[in-house]
């Protein structure tokens, strides 16, 4: 897995997005979390097309911390099957990546 990653999750409320973000930051599992929303989501769920407003969390972390990040999200998330997707950070401004490295748990 890439040294640095971005984890995405969608959540049903701003309050829950902020709760997950704060917990990840407090535990140094994330250097930064951006919350965007509400966004309209349309998806299949149990044979029916559903629509809902959600908030997206973009979580900046390291690949070796992913399992802990996933566990934290799952423990606080309200969905039966939460979206938790990882995107590798292939390249970035070296000073930003250095900052991330310094803010994350060792």
N, C-alpha and C positions, 0 to 999 in steps of 0.2 A: 504494500500500500504506500502511496505517496507520503513523504514526510509531512506535508501540510495538506489539509483537506477542508472542504466546506460541506457541512452537513445541513440538509434542508428538511424541515418538517412543517406541516400545516396543522393548525390548531383552531378549535371552534370559538375561542374568545381571546380578546386582547389581554385580559387578566391572566389567563393560563399561559399565554405566550410570554408574558413578563415574568411570571413565577418560574417557568422553566429556564428562561434566560438568566435570571438572577442567580438561581441555584447553580447553573453551569459555571457562571462567572465566579461565584463565591468559592466553589471547589477547584477553581483554576483549570477546569476542563475546557473552557473556551476563553479565547483572548478577546473576542468581540462577538456580539450577536446583534444582527439587524432585524427589526420586526417591521414587516410591511403589511398593510391591510387597512380595511378589509379588501379582500379579493373575492370575486365570485368563482366558485369551483363547481364544475359539472362532472359527474362521474357515475359509473355503474356501481351499484351496491345491491346485492341480493336480487339480481334480475331486473332492477328498476333503475332508470336514470334519475339521479338525485341532483339537487342544487342546494348550495349553502354558501354563506359568507365565512371566510376563514382568514387567519392571519398567518403569514409565512415567516418562519425564522431561518435566517442564514447564519449558521454557526461556524466560526473560524476556529480550527483546532489542529492538532497533529494526528496523523494516522494511528499512532500507537495508543492514543486515548479514545479511539472510536468506540470500543466495547463499553467503556465507562459512560461515554456520552449517550450511547443507545440505551443503556440500562436506566440512566437518569431520566431521559425523555419518556421511556415506557412507564416508569414508576409514577410520573406526574401527568401523563397524557390521558385524556378521557376517551379516546377512540379504541374500539376493539382491535382494529388493525391500523395503527398510525403510519402515516407516510414518514419514512426516515430514509433519506437518499444521500449518498456520498458522492461528491465530485472532487477529483484530485485538483490540487492547485499545482499546476505544472510549472508555472513561472510567475514571478512577481517582483515588484520593486524590492530590492534587497533590504532596504532599511525597514520597510513594513514587515517583511518576513522575520527580520531580526527582532523587531518589536514583539511580534507574535511569540517567537521563541522565548523571549524573556518573561512574558506574561503567563505562560502556561506552566502547569505543574511539571516538575522535573521527574 
